[in-house]
Amino acid sequence: MTIKPLIILPDPVLRQVSKPVENIDDDIRRLADDMLETMYDAPGIGLAAIQIGVPKRLLVLDVSREDEEKTPLVFINPKIVRSSDERSVYEEGCLSIPDYYAEVERPAGVTVEYLDRHGKEQTLEADGLLATCLQHEIDHLNGVLFIDHISKLKRDMVIRKFTKAAKTRGAKAI
């Protein structure tokens, strides 16, 4: 497994809409393993393929606590098929927007259909942190960032901050 470099705001790659995975093969499984290794190293609890520059509809999650056994999950071509009317608020962060956190309101529960790493169709009903994390990562697959769910004023401040930092690094901007 290989730790991959993360794409950081304001890189325009983060705004790309990811394409469906057509064929689940050893390359896709290896990509998922690399993503898990990258996510654990960061450390984070979720990672979409686009965050390492791969525009495929693939994400990995592990919402287990530090003192618990790791429970890595791989979602290929995930889609939310149901969202609860009940809402919840979590303080979210993102590996592609390091050291910035904001409260985001989302549906408290979701049902997600996806393919597992063997190509088998799965359905998962999630609530709490898992539901929030799934929505956050599926947003990435659609070119949406968690800062798109906060006020325009706060979002603009974050984008300006990261654009300025990118200029000092010589990186591309959105």
LUMGU-537167 format. One record per residue: residue number from 0; x, y, z of N, C-alpha, C in turn; chain. Coordinates in Angstrom, 1 decimal, m for minus. Example, Ala and Ser with C-alpha at 12.3 -4.5 7.8 and 13.67 -1.06 7.14 Angstrom:
   resi      nc1      nc2      nc3     cac1     cac2     cac3      cc1      cc2      cc3   chain
      0     13.2     m5.7      7.8     12.3     m4.5      7.8     13.2     m3.3      7.8       A
      1     12.8     m2.2      7.1     13.7     m1.1      7.1     12.9      0.0      7.9       A
end
This chain:
   resi      nc1      nc2      nc3     cac1     cac2     cac3      cc1      cc2      cc3   chain
      0      0.8     m1.2      0.0      0.0      0.0      0.0      0.9      1.2      0.0       A
      1      0.4      2.3     m0.6      1.1      3.5     m0.8      0.3      4.7     m0.3       A
      2      1.0      5.6      0.5      0.4      6.8      0.9      0.5      7.8     m0.2       A
      3     m0.7      8.4     m0.6     m0.8      9.3     m1.7     m0.8     10.7     m1.2       A
      4     m0.3     11.7     m2.0     m0.4     13.1     m1.6     m1.9     13.6     m1.8       A
      5     m2.3     14.4     m0.8     m3.6     14.9     m0.8     m3.8     16.2     m1.6       A
      6     m4.9     16.3     m2.3     m5.2     17.5     m3.1     m5.8     18.5     m2.1       A
      7     m5.2     19.8     m2.1     m5.6     20.8     m1.1     m6.3     21.9     m1.7       A
      8     m7.4     22.5     m1.1     m8.0     23.7     m1.5     m7.0     24.7     m1.7       A
      9     m7.0     25.5     m2.8     m8.1     25.7     m3.7     m7.9     25.0     m5.1       A
     10     m7.2     23.8     m5.1     m7.0     23.1     m6.3     m8.3     22.8     m7.0       A
     11     m8.5     23.2     m8.3     m9.7     23.0     m9.0    m10.1     21.5     m9.2       A
     12     m9.2     20.6     m9.0     m9.5     19.2     m9.1    m10.6     18.8     m8.1       A
     13    m10.6     19.5     m7.0    m11.6     19.2     m6.0    m13.1     19.5     m6.4       A
     14    m13.2     20.3     m7.5    m14.5     20.6     m8.0    m15.0     19.7     m9.1       A
     15    m14.1     18.8     m9.5    m14.5     17.8    m10.6    m15.6     16.9    m10.1       A
     16    m16.5     16.5    m11.0    m17.5     15.5    m10.7    m16.8     14.1    m11.1       A
     17    m16.8     13.2    m10.2    m16.1     11.9    m10.4    m17.0     11.0    m11.3       A
     18    m16.3     10.2    m12.1    m16.9      9.3    m13.0    m17.2      7.9    m12.3       A
     19    m18.2      7.2    m12.7    m18.5      5.9    m12.1    m17.3      4.9    m12.4       A
     20    m17.1      4.0    m11.5    m16.1      2.9    m11.7    m16.8      1.9    m12.6       A
     21    m16.2      1.6    m13.7    m16.8      0.7    m14.7    m16.5     m0.8    m14.4       A
     22    m15.3     m1.0    m13.9    m14.8     m2.4    m13.7    m14.1     m2.5    m12.3       A
     23    m14.6     m3.3    m11.5    m14.0     m3.5    m10.2    m13.0     m4.6    m10.3       A
     24    m11.7     m4.2    m10.3    m10.6     m5.2    m10.5     m9.5     m5.0     m9.5       A
     25     m8.4     m5.6     m9.6     m7.3     m5.5     m8.7     m6.8     m4.1     m8.6       A
     26     m6.8     m3.3     m9.7     m6.4     m1.9     m9.6     m7.3     m1.1     m8.7       A
     27     m8.6     m1.3     m8.8     m9.5     m0.5     m8.0     m9.3     m0.9     m6.5       A
     28     m9.2     m2.2     m6.3     m9.0     m2.7     m4.9     m7.7     m2.1     m4.3       A
     29     m6.6     m2.0     m5.2     m5.3     m1.5     m4.7     m5.5      0.0     m4.5       A
     30     m6.3      0.7     m5.3     m6.5      2.1     m5.1     m7.3      2.3     m3.7       A
     31     m8.3      1.5     m3.5     m9.0      1.6     m2.2     m8.0      1.3     m1.0       A
     32     m7.1      0.4     m1.1     m6.2      0.1     m0.1     m5.2      1.3      0.1       A
     33     m4.8      1.9     m1.0     m3.9      3.1     m0.9     m4.7      4.2     m0.2       A
     34     m5.9      4.4     m0.6     m6.7      5.4      0.0     m6.9      5.2      1.5       A
     35     m7.1      4.0      1.9     m7.2      3.7      3.4     m5.9      4.0      4.1       A
     36     m4.8      3.6      3.5     m3.5      3.9      4.1     m3.3      5.4      4.2       A
     37     m3.7      6.2      3.1     m3.5      7.6      3.1     m4.4      8.3      4.2       A
     38     m5.7      7.8      4.3     m6.6      8.3      5.3     m6.1      8.1      6.7       A
     39     m5.7      6.9      7.0     m5.2      6.6      8.3     m3.9      7.4      8.7       A
     40     m3.1      7.6      7.7     m1.8      8.4      7.9     m2.1      9.8      8.2       A
     41     m3.2     10.4      7.6     m3.5     11.8      7.6     m3.6     12.5      9.0       A
     42     m4.2     12.0     10.0     m5.3     11.0     10.0     m6.6     11.6      9.8       A
     43     m7.5     10.7      9.2     m8.9     11.1      8.9     m9.8     10.0      9.1       A
     44    m11.1     10.2      8.9    m12.1      9.2      9.0    m12.8      8.9      7.6       A
     45    m12.5      9.7      6.6    m13.1      9.4      5.3    m12.2     10.1      4.2       A
     46    m12.2      9.5      3.0    m11.4     10.0      1.9    m12.1      9.6      0.6       A
     47    m12.3     10.5     m0.3    m12.8     10.3     m1.6    m11.6     10.2     m2.6       A
     48    m11.8      9.4     m3.6    m10.7      9.3     m4.6    m10.2     10.6     m5.2       A
     49    m11.1     11.5     m5.4    m10.8     12.8     m6.0     m9.8     13.6     m5.1       A
     50     m9.8     13.3     m3.8     m8.9     14.0     m2.9     m7.4     13.6     m3.1       A
     51     m7.2     12.5     m3.8     m5.9     12.1     m4.2     m5.7     12.2     m5.7       A
     52     m6.6     13.0     m6.4     m6.5     13.3     m7.8     m7.0     12.3     m8.7       A
     53     m7.8     11.3     m8.2     m8.4     10.3     m9.1     m9.9     10.5     m9.1       A
     54    m10.4     10.9    m10.3    m11.9     11.3    m10.4    m12.8     10.1    m10.6       A
     55    m12.7      9.1     m9.7    m13.6      7.9     m9.8    m14.5      8.0     m8.6       A
     56    m15.7      7.4     m8.7    m16.7      7.3     m7.6    m16.3      6.2     m6.7       A
     57    m15.4      6.5     m5.8    m14.8      5.6     m4.8    m14.5      6.4     m3.6       A
     58    m14.9      5.8     m2.4    m14.6      6.5     m1.2    m14.3      5.4     m0.1       A
     59    m13.6      5.8      0.9    m13.3      4.9      2.0    m13.6      5.6      3.3       A
     60    m14.0      4.9      4.3    m14.4      5.4      5.6    m13.9      4.5      6.7       A
     61    m13.7      5.1      7.9    m13.6      4.3      9.1    m13.9      5.2     10.3       A
     62    m15.1      5.1     10.8    m15.5      6.0     11.9    m15.2      5.4     13.3       A
     63    m14.5      4.3     13.3    m14.2      3.7     14.6    m13.3      4.6     15.4       A
     64    m13.4      4.5     16.8    m12.6      5.4     17.6    m11.2      4.8     17.8       A
     65    m10.3      5.7     18.2     m8.9      5.3     18.4     m8.7      4.1     19.2       A
     66     m9.5      3.9     20.3     m9.4      2.8     21.2    m10.1      1.5     20.7       A
     67    m10.7      1.6     19.5    m11.5      0.5     18.9    m10.7     m0.2     17.8       A
     68    m11.1     m1.4     17.4    m10.5     m2.0     16.3    m10.9     m1.3     15.0       A
     69    m10.0     m1.2     14.1    m10.3     m0.5     12.8    m11.4     m1.2     12.0       A
     70    m12.3     m0.4     11.5    m13.4     m1.0     10.7    m13.5     m0.3      9.3       A
     71    m12.5     m0.6      8.4    m12.5      0.1      7.2    m13.6     m0.3      6.3       A
     72    m14.2      0.7      5.6    m15.3      0.5      4.7    m15.0      1.1      3.3       A
     73    m15.3      0.3      2.2    m15.0      0.8      0.9    m16.4      0.9      0.1       A
     74    m16.6      2.0     m0.5    m17.9      2.3     m1.2    m17.5      2.6     m2.6       A
     75    m18.0      1.8     m3.6    m17.8      2.1     m5.0    m19.1      2.5     m5.6       A
     76    m19.1      3.6     m6.4    m20.3      4.1     m7.0    m21.5      4.3     m6.0       A
     77    m21.2      4.9     m4.8    m22.2      5.1     m3.8    m23.2      6.1     m4.2       A
     78    m24.5      5.9     m3.8    m25.5      6.9     m4.1    m26.5      6.9     m2.9       A
     79    m26.9      8.1     m2.5    m27.8      8.2     m1.4    m29.2      8.0     m2.0       A
     80    m30.0      7.1     m1.5    m31.3      6.8     m2.0    m32.4      7.2     m1.1       A
     81    m32.0      7.6      0.1    m33.0      8.1      1.1    m32.3      9.0      2.1       A
     82    m32.9     10.1      2.4    m32.4     10.9      3.5    m33.5     11.2      4.5       A
     83    m33.2     11.2      5.8    m34.2     11.4      6.8    m34.6     12.9      6.8       A
     84    m35.8     13.1      7.3    m36.3     14.5      7.4    m35.6     15.1      8.7       A
     85    m35.3     14.3      9.6    m34.6     14.8     10.8    m33.2     15.3     10.5       A
     86    m32.8     16.4     11.1    m31.5     17.0     10.8    m30.5     16.8     12.0       A
     87    m29.2     16.9     11.7    m28.3     16.9     12.8    m27.1     17.8     12.4       A
     88    m26.4     18.3     13.4    m25.3     19.2     13.2    m24.0     18.6     13.7       A
     89    m23.0     18.5     12.9    m21.7     18.0     13.3    m20.6     19.0     12.9       A
     90    m19.6     19.1     13.7    m18.5     19.9     13.4    m17.6     19.1     12.4       A
     91    m17.5     19.6     11.1    m16.8     18.8     10.1    m15.5     19.5      9.8       A
     92    m14.6     18.6      9.4    m13.3     19.1      8.9    m13.1     18.3      7.6       A
     93    m12.0     18.5      6.9    m11.7     17.8      5.7    m10.2     17.8      5.5       A
     94     m9.7     16.6      5.0     m8.3     16.5      4.8     m7.8     17.4      3.7       A
     95     m8.7     17.8      2.8     m8.3     18.7      1.7     m8.4     20.2      2.1       A
     96     m8.9     20.5      3.3     m9.0     21.8      3.9     m8.5     21.7      5.3       A
     97     m7.1     21.5      5.4     m6.6     21.2      6.7     m6.8     22.3      7.7       A
     98     m7.0     21.9      8.9     m7.1     22.7     10.1     m8.2     23.8     10.1       A
     99     m9.3     23.5      9.3    m10.5     24.3      9.3    m11.7     23.4      9.6       A
    100    m12.5     23.9     10.6    m13.6     23.1     11.0    m14.8     24.0     11.1       A
    101    m16.0     23.5     10.8    m17.2     24.3     10.8    m18.4     23.4     11.1       A
    102    m19.4     23.9     11.8    m20.6     23.1     12.0    m21.5     23.1     10.7       A
    103    m21.9     21.9     10.3    m22.7     21.7      9.1    m23.9     20.9      9.5       A
    104    m25.0     21.4      9.0    m26.3     20.7      9.2    m26.6     19.8      8.0       A
    105    m26.9     18.5      8.3    m27.2     17.6      7.2    m28.4     16.7      7.7       A
    106    m29.0     15.9      6.8    m29.9     14.9      7.3    m29.2     14.0      8.3       A
    107    m30.0     13.6      9.3    m29.5     12.8     10.4    m29.2     11.3     10.0       A
    108    m30.0     10.9      9.0    m29.8      9.5      8.5    m29.9      9.4      7.0       A
    109    m29.2      8.4      6.5    m29.2      8.2      5.0    m29.2      6.7      4.7       A
    110    m29.8      6.4      3.6    m29.6      5.0      3.0    m28.8      5.1      1.8       A
    111    m27.7      4.4      1.7    m26.8      4.4      0.6    m26.7      3.1     m0.1       A
    112    m26.8      3.1     m1.4    m26.6      1.9     m2.2    m25.2      2.0     m2.8       A
    113    m24.5      0.9     m2.9    m23.1      1.0     m3.4    m22.6     m0.4     m3.8       A
    114    m21.5     m0.5     m4.4    m20.8     m1.8     m4.6    m19.7     m1.9     m3.7       A
    115    m19.5     m3.2     m3.1    m18.3     m3.4     m2.3    m17.1     m3.7     m3.1       A
    116    m16.0     m3.9     m2.4    m14.7     m4.1     m3.1    m14.7     m5.4     m4.0       A
    117    m15.8     m6.2     m3.9    m15.9     m7.4     m4.7    m16.9     m7.2     m5.8       A
    118    m17.5     m6.0     m5.9    m18.5     m5.8     m6.9    m19.9     m6.2     m6.5       A
    119    m20.1     m6.6     m5.3    m21.4     m7.0     m4.8    m22.3     m5.8     m4.4       A
    120    m23.5     m5.7     m4.8    m24.4     m4.6     m4.5    m24.7     m4.7     m3.0       A
    121    m24.7     m3.5     m2.3    m24.9     m3.4     m0.9    m25.8     m2.2     m0.6       A
    122    m26.6     m2.3      0.5    m27.4     m1.2      0.9    m27.0     m1.0      2.4       A
    123    m26.8      0.3      2.8    m26.4      0.6      4.2    m27.3      1.7      4.7       A
    124    m27.9      1.5      5.8    m28.7      2.5      6.5    m27.7      3.1      7.6       A
    125    m27.5      4.4      7.5    m26.6      5.0      8.5    m27.2      6.2      9.2       A
    126    m26.7      6.4     10.4    m27.1      7.6     11.1    m25.9      8.1     11.9       A
    127    m26.0      9.2     12.6    m24.9      9.7     13.4    m23.7     10.1     12.6       A
    128    m22.6      9.9     13.1    m21.3     10.2     12.5    m21.1      9.5     11.1       A
    129    m21.5      8.3     11.0    m21.4      7.5      9.8    m22.2      8.2      8.7       A
    130    m23.4      8.6      9.0    m24.3      9.3      8.0    m23.7     10.6      7.5       A
    131    m23.2     11.3      8.5    m22.5     12.6      8.2    m21.3     12.4      7.3       A
    132    m20.5     11.4      7.6    m19.3     11.2      6.9    m19.6     10.7      5.5       A
    133    m20.6      9.8      5.3    m21.0      9.4      4.0    m21.4     10.5      3.1       A
    134    m22.3     11.4      3.7    m22.7     12.6      2.9    m21.6     13.5      2.5       A
    135    m20.6     13.7      3.4    m19.5     14.5      3.2    m18.6     14.0      2.0       A
    136    m18.4     12.7      2.1    m17.5     12.0      1.0    m18.3     11.9     m0.3       A
    137    m19.6     11.6     m0.3    m20.3     11.6     m1.5    m20.4     12.9     m2.1       A
    138    m20.5     14.0     m1.3    m20.4     15.4     m1.8    m19.1     15.5     m2.6       A
    139    m18.0     15.1     m2.1    m16.7     15.2     m2.8    m16.8     14.6     m4.2       A
    140    m17.5     13.4     m4.3    m17.6     12.8     m5.6    m18.4     13.6     m6.6       A
    141    m19.2     14.6     m6.1    m20.0     15.5     m6.9    m19.4     16.9     m7.0       A
    142    m18.1     17.0     m6.6    m17.4     18.3     m6.7    m17.9     19.3     m5.6       A
    143    m18.5     18.8     m4.6    m19.0     19.7     m3.5    m18.1     19.5     m2.3       A
    144    m17.8     20.7     m1.6    m17.0     20.6     m0.4    m17.9     21.0      0.8       A
    145    m17.5     20.6      2.0    m18.3     20.9      3.2    m18.5     22.4      3.4       A
    146    m17.5     23.2      2.9    m17.6     24.6      3.1    m18.8     25.2      2.2       A
    147    m19.3     24.4      1.2    m20.4     24.9      0.4    m21.7     24.8      1.2       A
    148    m21.7     24.2      2.4    m22.8     24.1      3.3    m22.8     25.2      4.4       A
    149    m21.8     26.1      4.4    m21.7     27.1      5.4    m22.1     28.5      4.8       A
    150    m22.1     29.5      5.5    m22.5     30.8      5.0    m21.5     31.3      3.9       A
    151    m21.9     32.0      3.0    m21.1     32.5      1.9    m19.9     33.3      2.5       A
    152    m20.2     34.1      3.5    m19.1     34.9      4.1    m18.0     34.1      4.6       A
    153    m18.4     33.1      5.4    m17.3     32.1      6.0    m16.6     31.4      4.9       A
    154    m17.4     30.9      3.9    m16.8     30.1      2.8    m15.8     31.0      2.0       A
    155    m16.2     32.2      1.7    m15.3     33.1      1.0    m14.0     33.4      1.7       A
    156    m14.1     33.5      3.1    m12.9     33.8      3.9    m12.0     32.6      3.8       A
    157    m12.6     31.4      3.9    m11.7     30.1      3.9    m11.1     30.0      2.5       A
    158    m11.8     30.3      1.4    m11.2     30.1      0.1    m10.1     31.2     m0.1       A
    159    m10.3     32.4      0.4     m9.3     33.4      0.3     m8.0     33.0      1.0       A
    160     m8.2     32.5      2.2     m7.1     32.0      3.1     m6.3     30.9      2.3       A
    161     m7.0     29.9      1.8     m6.3     28.8      1.2     m5.7     29.2     m0.2       A
    162     m6.3     30.2     m0.9     m5.8     30.7     m2.2     m4.5     31.4     m1.9       A
    163     m4.5     32.2     m0.9     m3.3     33.0     m0.5     m2.2     32.0     m0.1       A
    164     m2.5     31.0      0.6     m1.5     30.0      1.0     m1.0     29.2     m0.2       A
    165     m1.9     29.0     m1.2     m1.5     28.2     m2.4     m0.5     29.1     m3.2       A
    166     m0.8     30.4     m3.3      0.1     31.3     m4.1      1.5     31.3     m3.5       A
    167      1.6     31.2     m2.2      2.9     31.2     m1.6      3.6     29.8     m1.9       A
    168      2.8     28.8     m2.1      3.4     27.5     m2.4      3.5     27.3     m3.9       A
    169      2.9     28.2     m4.7      3.0     28.1     m6.2      2.0     27.1     m6.7       A
    170      0.9     26.9     m6.0     m0.1     25.9     m6.4     m1.2     26.5     m7.3       A
    171     m2.0     25.7     m7.9     m3.1     26.1     m8.8     m4.3     26.5     m7.9       A
    172     m5.1     27.5     m8.3     m6.3     28.0     m7.6     m7.6     27.6     m8.3       A
    173     m8.7     27.6     m7.6    m10.0     27.3     m8.2    m10.3     28.4     m9.2       A
end
